[in-house]
Amino acid sequence: MKKKNKYYNIIREYGLDGISFDGNAYHGIQSKLYNPKAYLTASDLGTFCNVISLRMRMKNQSSSGYLYHTGRLQLDLRDDIDNSQGQIIRHLLPYDENIQNDFFQKNPHFIDQNKETEINCELKECEYTLRSYQKEAINELSKEWNGNKLLHLPCGTAKTVIFCNHVKEKSYKNIFIISPLKIHVKQNLNRMKEFLPNYETLLLDSDVNGSTEFEVLEEMLNKKSIISTTFDSAQNVLKNIFIEEYDYEDDLDDLYETDLEEDDKSIESEESSYEAKYDLSNSILIVDEAHNLINKDELHRF
């Protein structure tokens, strides 16, 4: 526990702080240095429990999760762990305030001297110290490129942080984010807002605080904006500003049977007309969870 908190982790967790191997199975480790007066809740362990139950134990039923904590457990969380038949094993450790005091002394910019400081503060994603592979990915994205570019990294390697740093560096005027699920739409919008606090935001969705009105969307195009939407809303609303005159009644076979040169001229003409109207010359379209475009022919064309 002390070894981990030598580099006290105030960055949002992605699942595991460590992995152990007993010769038969791998086990996951999660450490939570909380003030004893604070409660550790189920939401604090969501990704940890997910990795244990849906990844490690799917491969080996002997795998377990080990939770080392200093704060109190939410009562129903405590009962769930104790009744998990060894899937999660908890260990309550003594709280050492000196560890946290030492951290804050070495990192005074995390402390507001005029306010009572929360010991378990969370570092904003826009303040993360990037790892070498993340810097490499951002450098690759910053190179000149046309068409599509794929950011392909394992789960938990902060792909969102990478592309948020990229758009911040490039200062795009309009940033469009398309995600498969509504929960991703809201998360991506809020997370990118941290990197670009001066941008206008639009949740292109029918939910509360959202809108699917084309006029609202059109107005956002004249500002520095972040526009986040689902795959379905992209097909129903967002596609209209990109391909207003495109005929979606054609099937894929008809599309590719057309003369290539004439097809190119037609597309070029539509793009020129559109860009002159909306000025998207400095814009980017980000597709989150892009593998979900399979079997979505209309959206894939768009």
C-alpha positions in Angstrom: 0.0 0.0 0.0 2.8 2.4 0.9 4.7 1.5 -2.2 1.7 2.4 -4.4 1.1 5.7 -2.7 4.7 6.8 -3.1 3.2 7.8 -6.4 -0.2 8.6 -4.9 -2.8 8.0 -7.6 -5.4 10.7 -7.8 -6.2 10.0 -11.5 -9.5 8.3 -12.2 -9.1 4.5 -12.1 -9.4 2.3 -15.1 -9.6 -1.1 -13.3 -6.5 -2.4 -11.7 -3.6 -1.1 -9.7 -1.6 -4.4 -9.9 -1.8 -8.0 -11.0 -0.4 -11.0 -9.1 0.2 -14.6 -10.2 0.1 -17.6 -7.9 1.3 -20.2 -10.4 -2.3 -21.1 -11.3 -4.3 -17.9 -11.9 -3.9 -14.2 -12.2 -5.5 -12.0 -9.6 -6.4 -8.3 -9.7 -5.3 -5.7 -7.1 -7.1 -2.5 -6.2 -5.8 -0.1 -3.5 -7.9 2.8 -2.1 -6.2 5.3 0.3 -9.3 7.0 1.7 -9.7 9.1 4.8 -11.3 6.8 7.5 -14.2 9.2 7.7 -15.0 8.8 4.0 -17.0 5.9 2.6 -15.8 3.8 -0.3 -18.9 3.2 -2.5 -19.7 0.7 -5.3 -19.2 3.4 -7.9 -15.6 3.7 -6.8 -15.0 0.1 -7.7 -17.0 -0.3 -10.9 -14.2 -0.8 -13.3 -12.3 -3.0 -10.8 -15.3 -5.4 -10.4 -15.9 -5.3 -14.1 -12.3 -6.5 -14.9 -12.5 -9.2 -12.3 -15.9 -10.7 -13.2 -16.0 -10.0 -17.0 -12.3 -10.5 -17.9 -10.2 -12.4 -15.5 -12.7 -14.9 -14.2 -14.1 -15.5 -17.7 -10.7 -16.9 -18.5 -10.0 -18.6 -15.1 -12.6 -19.1 -12.4 -9.8 -19.3 -9.8 -9.0 -15.6 -10.4 -9.9 -13.2 -7.6 -9.9 -9.5 -6.9 -8.0 -8.2 -3.8 -9.2 -4.9 -2.4 -6.9 -3.0 0.0 -8.6 0.0 1.6 -8.3 2.4 4.5 -11.7 4.0 4.5 -15.1 2.6 5.5 -17.1 0.5 3.0 -20.6 1.3 2.0 -22.7 -1.2 3.8 -24.3 -2.9 0.9 -20.9 -3.0 -0.9 -19.3 -4.6 2.1 -22.1 -7.3 2.2 -21.7 -7.9 -1.5 -18.0 -8.5 -1.2 -18.3 -10.7 1.8 -21.0 -12.8 0.0 -19.0 -13.0 -3.3 -17.6 -16.5 -2.3 -14.0 -15.3 -2.8 -14.5 -13.4 -6.1 -13.5 -10.2 -4.2 -11.4 -10.3 -1.0 -11.0 -7.2 1.1 -8.3 -6.1 3.5 -8.7 -3.1 5.8 -5.4 -1.4 6.4 -4.4 1.3 8.9 -4.7 4.9 7.6 -1.3 6.7 7.4 -2.0 10.4 7.1 1.7 11.1 6.5 1.5 9.6 3.1 -1.1 12.0 1.9 0.5 15.0 3.7 3.8 14.1 2.0 2.1 14.1 -1.4 0.4 17.5 -1.0 3.6 19.0 0.3 5.4 17.9 -2.9 2.5 18.9 -5.1 1.2 22.2 -3.6 -0.7 23.0 -6.9 -3.3 20.4 -5.9 -4.2 22.3 -2.8 -6.4 25.4 -2.5 -5.0 27.2 0.6 -8.2 29.2 1.0 -10.5 26.2 1.1 -10.8 23.0 3.0 -9.1 20.5 0.7 -10.6 17.1 -0.1 -8.0 14.5 0.5 -9.4 12.3 -2.2 -9.4 15.0 -4.9 -9.4 13.9 -8.5 -7.0 15.2 -11.1 -8.7 16.6 -14.2 -8.0 14.7 -17.4 -6.7 17.8 -19.1 -4.0 17.9 -16.4 -2.7 14.3 -16.9 1.0 13.7 -17.4 0.9 11.8 -20.7 2.7 8.5 -21.1 5.2 7.9 -23.9 2.8 5.9 -26.0 0.1 8.5 -25.6 2.5 11.3 -26.8 3.5 9.1 -29.7 -0.2 8.7 -30.7 -0.8 12.4 -30.5 2.3 13.1 -32.6 1.0 10.7 -35.3 -2.4 12.4 -35.2 -0.8 15.8 -35.6 0.8 14.8 -38.9 -0.8 15.9 -42.1 -3.4 13.3 -43.3 -6.5 13.1 -45.5 -9.5 10.9 -45.2 -9.9 8.6 -42.2 -7.4 7.8 -39.5 -7.7 5.0 -36.9 -6.6 5.3 -33.3 -6.3 1.7 -32.2 -5.3 0.9 -28.6 -6.3 -1.6 -25.9 -9.0 -0.8 -23.4 -8.0 1.4 -20.5 -5.1 3.1 -22.4 -6.9 6.5 -22.4 -7.9 6.8 -26.1 -10.3 9.6 -25.1 -7.5 11.6 -23.4 -5.4 11.1 -26.5 -7.9 12.5 -29.0 -8.9 15.3 -26.5 -5.3 16.4 -26.4 -5.1 16.2 -30.2 -8.1 18.5 -30.8 -6.9 20.9 -28.1 -3.5 21.1 -29.9 -5.0 21.6 -33.4 -7.7 24.2 -32.4 -10.4 22.8 -34.7 -13.4 25.1 -35.2 -16.1 22.3 -35.1 -15.6 19.0 -33.4 -18.2 16.3 -34.1 -18.2 13.1 -32.0 -20.4 10.2 -32.9 -20.9 7.4 -30.3 -23.0 4.2 -30.3 -24.7 4.7 -26.9 -26.3 7.7 -25.3 -24.2 7.3 -22.2 -21.0 7.6 -24.3 -22.4 10.7 -26.0 -22.8 12.6 -22.7 -19.5 11.3 -21.3 -17.5 12.3 -24.4 -19.0 15.7 -24.5 -18.3 16.4 -20.8 -14.8 15.0 -21.0 -13.8 17.1 -24.0 -15.3 20.2 -22.5 -12.6 20.0 -19.8 -10.0 20.4 -22.6 -11.8 23.1 -24.4 -13.7 25.2 -21.8 -14.3 28.1 -24.2 -16.1 26.0 -26.8 -19.9 25.9 -27.2 -21.4 22.4 -26.7 -24.4 20.7 -28.2 -25.8 17.4 -27.1 -27.5 16.3 -30.4 -30.1 14.0 -28.8 -33.7 14.0 -27.7 -32.8 13.6 -24.0 -33.0 16.4 -21.4 -30.6 19.3 -22.2 -30.3 18.0 -25.8 -31.8 18.9 -29.1 -32.4 17.3 -32.5 -33.5 20.6 -34.2 -31.5 21.1 -37.3 -31.7 24.9 -36.8 -29.9 24.6 -33.5 -27.2 22.5 -35.1 -26.8 24.9 -38.0 -26.3 27.8 -35.6 -23.5 25.9 -33.8 -21.5 25.6 -37.0 -20.8 29.3 -36.9 -19.0 29.0 -33.5 -16.2 27.1 -32.0 -18.2 24.1 -30.9 -18.3 20.5 -29.7 -21.2 18.5 -31.1 -21.8 15.0 -29.7 -24.4 12.6 -30.9 -25.4 9.0 -31.3 -25.2 6.9 -34.4 -28.9 7.1 -34.9 -29.1 10.9 -34.5 -26.1 11.3 -36.8 -28.1 9.4 -39.5 -31.3 11.4 -38.8 -29.9 14.9 -38.3 -26.2 15.4 -38.7 -26.0 13.7 -42.1 -28.1 16.5 -43.6 -25.3 19.1 -43.3 -22.8 16.9 -45.0 -24.8 15.2 -47.8 -28.0 17.2 -48.3 -28.4 16.0 -51.9 -27.2 12.4 -51.6 -29.7 9.7 -52.5 -29.8 7.1 -49.8 -32.3 5.0 -51.7 -29.5 3.5 -53.8 -28.1 0.2 -52.4 -24.4 -0.4 -52.2 -24.2 -2.3 -55.4 -25.7 0.6 -57.4 -23.3 3.0 -55.6 -20.2 1.1 -56.8 -21.5 0.3 -60.3 -21.6 4.0 -61.2 -18.8 5.5 -63.3 -16.0 6.5 -60.9 -15.0 9.7 -62.7 -18.6 11.0 -62.8 -19.1 9.9 -59.2 -16.0 11.8 -58.1 -17.2 15.0 -59.9 -20.6 14.7 -58.2 -19.1 14.2 -54.7 -16.6 17.0 -55.3 -19.3 19.4 -56.4 -21.5 18.6 -53.3 -18.5 19.1 -51.0 -17.6 22.4 -52.5 -21.1 23.7 -52.2 -21.4 22.5 -48.6 -18.0 23.9 -47.4 -18.8 27.3 -48.9 -22.0 27.4 -46.9 -20.8 26.0 -43.6 -17.1 26.5 -43.6 -16.0 23.2 -42.2 -12.5 23.5 -43.5 -11.1 23.3 -40.0 -13.3 20.6 -38.5 -13.0 17.0 -37.4 -15.4 14.1 -37.1 -14.5 11.5 -34.4 -16.3 8.1 -34.4 -16.1 6.5 -31.0 -16.2 2.7 -30.9 -15.9 2.7 -34.7 -16.2 -1.1 -34.9 -19.9 -0.6 -34.2 -20.3 0.8 -37.7 -20.6 -2.8 -38.9 -24.1 -3.4 -40.5 -24.8 0.3 -40.4 -24.5 0.9 -44.2 -26.1 4.3 -44.3 -24.0 5.7 -41.4 -20.9 4.1 -42.9 -21.4 5.9 -46.2 -22.0 9.2 -44.3 
